[in-house]
């Protein structure tokens, strides 16, 4: 059985039949940005420290990436509830970064594979 490489501290990962990939789930409530999750997952796959990778901005605008899939904020109402329901985001974006193919899904799943 092939090893599944999942970032430490992530509880989501699945075996896709290859060891040439890292699967991570971004924690929307955590302190790190989506861009940090992408860089950390890429460093894990490449077996290097994140600081040794080129800036993510050479591949994609990190702020735009974070805004693209950021969960929408709920508007509080005066009675303490929340106004309206928020449908989950859908979609994905793929790009090449540090000799890897990166796919970011709207639910926060980040898949990095060797290019």
C-alpha positions, 0 to 999 in steps of 0.5 A: 500500500502506498504511503499517503502524505498528509501535513502534520496537524491535518485530519484529512487525507486519502490514498490516491495510489501515489506517494508523489502528492500531498493532500491538506485541508486548510483550516478556515478558522486557523491563524494561517492563510490559504497561501501558507497552507499551499506553501507548507504542502508544497514544501512537504512534498518537495522535502524542503523548508518552506523558506527554501521555496520561491515566493508564491507570488511568482506563481499566483497572487496570494491575496487573490487566492485567499479572497477567491475561496474565503468563506463568506461572513454571516451578518449578525442580527439583533436577536443574536441569530444569523441572517440568511444561510450561506451556501458552500463555495464551489470550484477549484483553481490549479496552477504550477508552483515550485515544479509542482502542480497545485489544485486548491478546492473551494472547501479548503482541500489543497492537493500538490503533486509533482509536475 
